[in-house]
Amino acid sequence: MPQNDDRTEGANESRKGFPVVWIVLFLLVAYPLSIGPALVLVENDLLPENTLSLYRPIELLADRSDAVRDVFRWYVGVWWHPPPK
């Protein structure tokens, strides 16, 4: 009967949480970045305006932090509302 190698078993155990870490990291990045497309969809009447309430935590954070507010103004202004040519 083959014996389990403790090193292999430990490696398998540590990999079980690996997908969860990537999912959490993805959501932490995707959630704030999704505000740009959401604003465009609301402006074009493709989503109801109350959809933006999902971004209330970001709005509250931006109200309390000049740096966060500046980053989101830049992101939305430059990437989602470019100046007319």
N, CA, C and O atoms as CSV, one atom per row, in Angstrom:
chain,resi,resn,atom,element,x,y,z
A,1,MET,N,N,0.854,-1.180,0.000
A,1,MET,CA,C,0.000,0.000,0.000
A,1,MET,C,C,0.896,1.237,0.000
A,1,MET,O,O,1.795,1.336,0.835
A,2,PRO,N,N,0.671,2.198,-0.928
A,2,PRO,CA,C,1.512,3.397,-0.976
A,2,PRO,C,C,1.249,4.300,0.217
A,2,PRO,O,O,0.116,4.448,0.675
A,3,GLN,N,N,2.320,4.893,0.701
A,3,GLN,CA,C,2.190,5.822,1.817
A,3,GLN,C,C,2.103,7.240,1.278
A,3,GLN,O,O,2.737,7.582,0.280
A,4,ASN,N,N,1.307,8.058,1.957
A,4,ASN,CA,C,1.206,9.466,1.568
A,4,ASN,C,C,2.431,10.209,2.037
A,4,ASN,O,O,2.853,10.074,3.185
A,5,ASP,N,N,2.991,10.980,1.160
A,5,ASP,CA,C,4.125,11.830,1.500
A,5,ASP,C,C,3.572,13.080,2.188
A,5,ASP,O,O,2.702,13.755,1.637
A,6,ASP,N,N,4.063,13.389,3.373
A,6,ASP,CA,C,3.566,14.552,4.115
A,6,ASP,C,C,3.738,15.844,3.339
A,6,ASP,O,O,2.909,16.748,3.448
A,7,ARG,N,N,4.796,15.943,2.562
A,7,ARG,CA,C,5.028,17.160,1.784
A,7,ARG,C,C,3.950,17.330,0.720
A,7,ARG,O,O,3.452,18.438,0.518
A,8,THR,N,N,3.592,16.267,0.052
A,8,THR,CA,C,2.558,16.322,-0.985
A,8,THR,C,C,1.211,16.656,-0.370
A,8,THR,O,O,0.453,17.461,-0.912
A,9,GLU,N,N,0.920,16.037,0.757
A,9,GLU,CA,C,-0.342,16.295,1.423
A,9,GLU,C,C,-0.432,17.752,1.876
A,9,GLU,O,O,-1.486,18.375,1.741
A,10,GLY,N,N,0.636,18.291,2.400
A,10,GLY,CA,C,0.654,19.692,2.826
A,10,GLY,C,C,0.498,20.641,1.656
A,10,GLY,O,O,-0.180,21.663,1.768
A,11,ALA,N,N,1.122,20.312,0.534
A,11,ALA,CA,C,0.992,21.160,-0.661
A,11,ALA,C,C,-0.439,21.151,-1.168
A,11,ALA,O,O,-0.966,22.186,-1.575
A,12,ASN,N,N,-1.065,19.984,-1.145
A,12,ASN,CA,C,-2.458,19.897,-1.582
A,12,ASN,C,C,-3.369,20.698,-0.665
A,12,ASN,O,O,-4.306,21.346,-1.131
A,13,GLU,N,N,-3.104,20.659,0.619
A,13,GLU,CA,C,-3.908,21.414,1.579
A,13,GLU,C,C,-3.767,22.922,1.338
A,13,GLU,O,O,-4.755,23.654,1.403
A,14,SER,N,N,-2.557,23.384,1.062
A,14,SER,CA,C,-2.360,24.823,0.877
A,14,SER,C,C,-2.984,25.309,-0.426
A,14,SER,O,O,-3.315,26.490,-0.539
A,15,ARG,N,N,-3.150,24.442,-1.398
A,15,ARG,CA,C,-3.751,24.831,-2.680
A,15,ARG,C,C,-5.259,24.925,-2.612
A,15,ARG,O,O,-5.871,25.515,-3.502
A,16,LYS,N,N,-5.876,24.369,-1.596
A,16,LYS,CA,C,-7.334,24.409,-1.488
A,16,LYS,C,C,-7.845,25.840,-1.355
A,16,LYS,O,O,-8.911,26.159,-1.880
A,17,GLY,N,N,-7.123,26.685,-0.682
A,17,GLY,CA,C,-7.541,28.068,-0.504
A,17,GLY,C,C,-7.102,28.981,-1.634
A,17,GLY,O,O,-7.508,30.142,-1.683
A,18,PHE,N,N,-6.290,28.482,-2.530
A,18,PHE,CA,C,-5.737,29.282,-3.622
A,18,PHE,C,C,-6.813,29.932,-4.493
A,18,PHE,O,O,-6.728,31.136,-4.734
A,19,PRO,N,N,-7.826,29.194,-4.978
A,19,PRO,CA,C,-8.851,29.848,-5.801
A,19,PRO,C,C,-9.621,30.925,-5.046
A,19,PRO,O,O,-10.011,31.932,-5.638
A,20,VAL,N,N,-9.841,30.735,-3.781
A,20,VAL,CA,C,-10.567,31.716,-2.986
A,20,VAL,C,C,-9.794,33.031,-2.931
A,20,VAL,O,O,-10.379,34.109,-3.038
A,21,VAL,N,N,-8.493,32.937,-2.765
A,21,VAL,CA,C,-7.655,34.137,-2.724
A,21,VAL,C,C,-7.754,34.891,-4.035
A,21,VAL,O,O,-7.899,36.113,-4.029
A,22,TRP,N,N,-7.677,34.187,-5.170
A,22,TRP,CA,C,-7.766,34.847,-6.478
A,22,TRP,C,C,-9.135,35.464,-6.710
A,22,TRP,O,O,-9.233,36.546,-7.289
A,23,ILE,N,N,-10.186,34.798,-6.272
A,23,ILE,CA,C,-11.540,35.342,-6.429
A,23,ILE,C,C,-11.688,36.615,-5.617
A,23,ILE,O,O,-12.237,37.600,-6.111
A,24,VAL,N,N,-11.213,36.613,-4.391
A,24,VAL,CA,C,-11.301,37.805,-3.536
A,24,VAL,C,C,-10.490,38.952,-4.143
A,24,VAL,O,O,-10.968,40.085,-4.196
A,25,LEU,N,N,-9.281,38.672,-4.595
A,25,LEU,CA,C,-8.459,39.714,-5.217
A,25,LEU,C,C,-9.125,40.264,-6.476
A,25,LEU,O,O,-9.111,41.473,-6.707
A,26,PHE,N,N,-9.705,39.388,-7.287
A,26,PHE,CA,C,-10.407,39.828,-8.487
A,26,PHE,C,C,-11.559,40.761,-8.130
A,26,PHE,O,O,-11.727,41.807,-8.757
A,27,LEU,N,N,-12.349,40.391,-7.133
A,27,LEU,CA,C,-13.486,41.214,-6.744
A,27,LEU,C,C,-13.049,42.561,-6.177
A,27,LEU,O,O,-13.696,43.581,-6.414
A,28,LEU,N,N,-11.959,42.559,-5.434
A,28,LEU,CA,C,-11.464,43.821,-4.883
A,28,LEU,C,C,-10.998,44.778,-5.980
A,28,LEU,O,O,-11.022,45.993,-5.787
A,29,VAL,N,N,-10.582,44.257,-7.106
A,29,VAL,CA,C,-10.159,45.086,-8.231
A,29,VAL,C,C,-11.346,45.367,-9.154
A,29,VAL,O,O,-11.539,46.506,-9.578
A,30,ALA,N,N,-12.139,44.344,-9.466
A,30,ALA,CA,C,-13.227,44.480,-10.428
A,30,ALA,C,C,-14.345,45.389,-9.921
A,30,ALA,O,O,-14.916,46.159,-10.694
A,31,TYR,N,N,-14.656,45.305,-8.645
A,31,TYR,CA,C,-15.755,46.122,-8.098
A,31,TYR,C,C,-15.502,47.614,-8.302
A,31,TYR,O,O,-16.354,48.285,-8.884
A,32,PRO,N,N,-14.394,48.155,-7.858
A,32,PRO,CA,C,-14.201,49.592,-8.060
A,32,PRO,C,C,-14.048,49.968,-9.538
A,32,PRO,O,O,-14.496,51.040,-9.945
A,33,LEU,N,N,-13.432,49.119,-10.332
A,33,LEU,CA,C,-13.254,49.448,-11.746
A,33,LEU,C,C,-14.548,49.358,-12.539
A,33,LEU,O,O,-14.657,49.952,-13.612
A,34,SER,N,N,-15.521,48.629,-12.033
A,34,SER,CA,C,-16.787,48.484,-12.753
A,34,SER,C,C,-17.660,49.733,-12.667
A,34,SER,O,O,-18.690,49.809,-13.338
A,35,ILE,N,N,-17.271,50.704,-11.860
A,35,ILE,CA,C,-18.075,51.921,-11.746
A,35,ILE,C,C,-18.098,52.702,-13.063
A,35,ILE,O,O,-19.105,53.330,-13.388
A,36,GLY,N,N,-17.012,52.668,-13.814
A,36,GLY,CA,C,-16.969,53.377,-15.096
A,36,GLY,C,C,-17.993,52.853,-16.083
A,36,GLY,O,O,-18.817,53.623,-16.577
A,37,PRO,N,N,-17.963,51.550,-16.387
A,37,PRO,CA,C,-18.974,51.015,-17.298
A,37,PRO,C,C,-20.395,51.193,-16.770
A,37,PRO,O,O,-21.315,51.438,-17.551
A,38,ALA,N,N,-20.585,51.075,-15.468
A,38,ALA,CA,C,-21.923,51.249,-14.892
A,38,ALA,C,C,-22.432,52.668,-15.134
A,38,ALA,O,O,-23.598,52.852,-15.484
A,39,LEU,N,N,-21.578,53.669,-14.953
A,39,LEU,CA,C,-21.988,55.053,-15.209
A,39,LEU,C,C,-22.388,55.254,-16.665
A,39,LEU,O,O,-23.387,55.917,-16.947
A,40,VAL,N,N,-21.629,54.697,-17.578
A,40,VAL,CA,C,-21.945,54.834,-19.001
A,40,VAL,C,C,-23.277,54.152,-19.318
A,40,VAL,O,O,-24.094,54.707,-20.052
A,41,LEU,N,N,-23.498,52.974,-18.779
A,41,LEU,CA,C,-24.755,52.265,-19.023
A,41,LEU,C,C,-25.955,53.009,-18.452
A,41,LEU,O,O,-27.021,53.027,-19.067
A,42,VAL,N,N,-25.794,53.618,-17.290
A,42,VAL,CA,C,-26.885,54.411,-16.703
A,42,VAL,C,C,-27.138,55.656,-17.551
A,42,VAL,O,O,-28.290,55.999,-17.815
A,43,GLU,N,N,-26.074,56.335,-17.979
A,43,GLU,CA,C,-26.233,57.532,-18.804
A,43,GLU,C,C,-26.920,57.234,-20.129
A,43,GLU,O,O,-27.623,58.090,-20.666
A,44,ASN,N,N,-26.728,56.038,-20.660
A,44,ASN,CA,C,-27.353,55.644,-21.920
A,44,ASN,C,C,-28.680,54.908,-21.713
A,44,ASN,O,O,-29.198,54.274,-22.631
A,45,ASP,N,N,-29.214,55.002,-20.508
A,45,ASP,CA,C,-30.499,54.385,-20.144
A,45,ASP,C,C,-30.535,52.881,-20.396
A,45,ASP,O,O,-31.581,52.326,-20.734
A,46,LEU,N,N,-29.395,52.229,-20.232
A,46,LEU,CA,C,-29.343,50.777,-20.371
A,46,LEU,C,C,-29.416,50.081,-19.014
A,46,LEU,O,O,-29.644,48.874,-18.935
A,47,LEU,N,N,-29.221,50.844,-17.967
A,47,LEU,CA,C,-29.381,50.368,-16.593
A,47,LEU,C,C,-30.172,51.420,-15.827
A,47,LEU,O,O,-30.049,52.613,-16.105
A,48,PRO,N,N,-30.986,50.986,-14.864
A,48,PRO,CA,C,-31.695,51.973,-14.046
A,48,PRO,C,C,-30.718,52.749,-13.157
A,48,PRO,O,O,-29.682,52.225,-12.749
A,49,GLU,N,N,-31.064,53.991,-12.869
A,49,GLU,CA,C,-30.174,54.847,-12.086
A,49,GLU,C,C,-29.900,54.300,-10.688
A,49,GLU,O,O,-28.828,54.528,-10.128
A,50,ASN,N,N,-30.867,53.579,-10.126
A,50,ASN,CA,C,-30.650,53.049,-8.772
A,50,ASN,C,C,-29.562,51.973,-8.733
A,50,ASN,O,O,-29.145,51.559,-7.652
A,51,THR,N,N,-29.099,51.516,-9.900
A,51,THR,CA,C,-27.971,50.579,-9.955
A,51,THR,C,C,-26.734,51.190,-9.310
A,51,THR,O,O,-25.923,50.488,-8.706
A,52,LEU,N,N,-26.601,52.499,-9.445
A,52,LEU,CA,C,-25.424,53.177,-8.898
A,52,LEU,C,C,-25.366,53.125,-7.377
A,52,LEU,O,O,-24.322,53.411,-6.789
A,53,SER,N,N,-26.471,52.765,-6.732
A,53,SER,CA,C,-26.443,52.634,-5.273
A,53,SER,C,C,-25.496,51.514,-4.839
A,53,SER,O,O,-25.054,51.489,-3.691
A,54,LEU,N,N,-25.185,50.596,-5.743
A,54,LEU,CA,C,-24.208,49.547,-5.429
A,54,LEU,C,C,-22.830,50.131,-5.138
A,54,LEU,O,O,-22.007,49.504,-4.471
A,55,TYR,N,N,-22.591,51.325,-5.642
A,55,TYR,CA,C,-21.282,51.963,-5.487
A,55,TYR,C,C,-21.260,52.981,-4.346
A,55,TYR,O,O,-20.327,53.779,-4.250
A,56,ARG,N,N,-22.246,52.961,-3.510
A,56,ARG,CA,C,-22.315,53.882,-2.370
A,56,ARG,C,C,-21.085,53.762,-1.463
A,56,ARG,O,O,-20.586,54.792,-1.009
A,57,PRO,N,N,-20.574,52.561,-1.176
A,57,PRO,CA,C,-19.365,52.486,-0.345
A,57,PRO,C,C,-18.182,53.236,-0.961
A,57,PRO,O,O,-17.407,53.865,-0.239
A,58,ILE,N,N,-18.039,53.176,-2.269
A,58,ILE,CA,C,-16.953,53.909,-2.928
A,58,ILE,C,C,-17.194,55.409,-2.811
A,58,ILE,O,O,-16.263,56.179,-2.573
A,59,GLU,N,N,-18.442,55.817,-2.979
A,59,GLU,CA,C,-18.783,57.233,-2.853
A,59,GLU,C,C,-18.476,57.741,-1.444
A,59,GLU,O,O,-17.937,58.835,-1.280
A,60,LEU,N,N,-18.814,56.959,-0.445
A,60,LEU,CA,C,-18.528,57.357,0.940
A,60,LEU,C,C,-17.022,57.456,1.182
A,60,LEU,O,O,-16.552,58.376,1.850
A,61,LEU,N,N,-16.281,56.511,0.639
A,61,LEU,CA,C,-14.828,56.534,0.781
A,61,LEU,C,C,-14.240,57.757,0.078
A,61,LEU,O,O,-13.333,58.401,0.606
A,62,ALA,N,N,-14.750,58.075,-1.101
A,62,ALA,CA,C,-14.266,59.235,-1.847
A,62,ALA,C,C,-14.614,60.543,-1.127
A,62,ALA,O,O,-13.866,61.517,-1.217
A,63,ASP,N,N,-15.735,60.568,-0.421
A,63,ASP,CA,C,-16.114,61.761,0.356
A,63,ASP,C,C,-15.143,62.010,1.502
A,63,ASP,O,O,-14.980,63.148,1.942
A,64,ARG,N,N,-14.501,60.957,1.985
A,64,ARG,CA,C,-13.613,61.073,3.140
A,64,ARG,C,C,-12.134,61.127,2.774
A,64,ARG,O,O,-11.290,61.422,3.621
A,65,SER,N,N,-11.821,60.842,1.510
A,65,SER,CA,C,-10.415,60.798,1.110
A,65,SER,C,C,-10.215,61.537,-0.209
A,65,SER,O,O,-10.764,61.159,-1.244
A,66,ASP,N,N,-9.414,62.600,-0.145
A,66,ASP,CA,C,-9.119,63.346,-1.367
A,66,ASP,C,C,-8.410,62.468,-2.392
A,66,ASP,O,O,-8.664,62.588,-3.590
A,67,ALA,N,N,-7.535,61.596,-1.937
A,67,ALA,CA,C,-6.792,60.730,-2.857
A,67,ALA,C,C,-7.730,59.783,-3.595
A,67,ALA,O,O,-7.618,59.618,-4.810
A,68,VAL,N,N,-8.654,59.163,-2.868
A,68,VAL,CA,C,-9.609,58.242,-3.500
A,68,VAL,C,C,-10.490,59.009,-4.478
A,68,VAL,O,O,-10.737,58.546,-5.592
A,69,ARG,N,N,-10.958,60.170,-4.068
A,69,ARG,CA,C,-11.801,60.995,-4.943
A,69,ARG,C,C,-11.048,61.366,-6.224
A,69,ARG,O,O,-11.604,61.280,-7.319
A,70,ASP,N,N,-9.798,61.775,-6.090
A,70,ASP,CA,C,-9.008,62.151,-7.263
A,70,ASP,C,C,-8.790,60.976,-8.203
A,70,ASP,O,O,-8.870,61.135,-9.421
A,71,VAL,N,N,-8.518,59.811,-7.658
A,71,VAL,CA,C,-8.299,58.623,-8.487
A,71,VAL,C,C,-9.567,58.274,-9.259
A,71,VAL,O,O,-9.503,57.993,-10.456
A,72,PHE,N,N,-10.711,58.288,-8.594
A,72,PHE,CA,C,-11.947,57.935,-9.283
A,72,PHE,C,C,-12.379,59.007,-10.272
A,72,PHE,O,O,-12.927,58.684,-11.325
A,73,ARG,N,N,-12.146,60.260,-9.959
A,73,ARG,CA,C,-12.438,61.312,-10.952
A,73,ARG,C,C,-11.570,61.133,-12.188
A,73,ARG,O,O,-12.047,61.259,-13.316
A,74,TRP,N,N,-10.291,60.837,-11.970
A,74,TRP,CA,C,-9.396,60.602,-13.102
A,74,TRP,C,C,-9.857,59.384,-13.903
A,74,TRP,O,O,-9.977,59.443,-15.127
A,75,TYR,N,N,-10.114,58.286,-13.203
A,75,TYR,CA,C,-10.496,57.043,-13.880
A,75,TYR,C,C,-11.770,57.221,-14.707
A,75,TYR,O,O,-11.809,56.854,-15.881
A,76,VAL,N,N,-12.789,57.775,-14.104
A,76,VAL,CA,C,-14.064,57.947,-14.828
A,76,VAL,C,C,-13.917,59.001,-15.921
A,76,VAL,O,O,-14.418,58.822,-17.031
A,77,GLY,N,N,-13.240,60.086,-15.612
A,77,GLY,CA,C,-13.110,61.165,-16.584
A,77,GLY,C,C,-12.259,60.806,-17.782
A,77,GLY,O,O,-12.624,61.118,-18.916
A,78,VAL,N,N,-11.144,60.165,-17.552
A,78,VAL,CA,C,-10.221,59.853,-18.644
A,78,VAL,C,C,-10.661,58.616,-19.421
A,78,VAL,O,O,-10.645,58.620,-20.652
A,79,TRP,N,N,-11.048,57.569,-18.719
A,79,TRP,CA,C,-11.324,56.303,-19.390
A,79,TRP,C,C,-12.759,56.154,-19.857
A,79,TRP,O,O,-13.013,55.454,-20.837
A,80,TRP,N,N,-13.696,56.790,-19.186
A,80,TRP,CA,C,-15.100,56.564,-19.533
A,80,TRP,C,C,-15.791,57.786,-20.109
A,80,TRP,O,O,-16.856,57.657,-20.713
A,81,HIS,N,N,-15.225,58.946,-19.944
A,81,HIS,CA,C,-15.797,60.167,-20.527
A,81,HIS,C,C,-14.677,60.996,-21.150
A,81,HIS,O,O,-14.359,62.085,-20.671
A,82,PRO,N,N,-14.084,60.473,-22.216
A,82,PRO,CA,C,-12.992,61.244,-22.835
A,82,PRO,C,C,-13.521,62.545,-23.413
A,82,PRO,O,O,-14.680,62.618,-23.823
A,83,PRO,N,N,-12.679,63.575,-23.450
A,83,PRO,CA,C,-13.122,64.860,-24.002
A,83,PRO,C,C,-13.454,64.728,-25.485
A,83,PRO,O,O,-12.858,63.912,-26.189
A,84,PRO,N,N,-14.403,65.529,-25.957
A,84,PRO,CA,C,-14.761,65.448,-27.383
A,84,PRO,C,C,-13.589,65.862,-28.255
A,84,PRO,O,O,-12.778,66.702,-27.865
A,85,LYS,N,N,-13.503,65.266,-29.439
A,85,LYS,CA,C,-12.402,65.564,-30.358
A,85,LYS,C,C,-12.768,66.698,-31.289
A,85,LYS,O,O,-11.963,67.088,-32.133
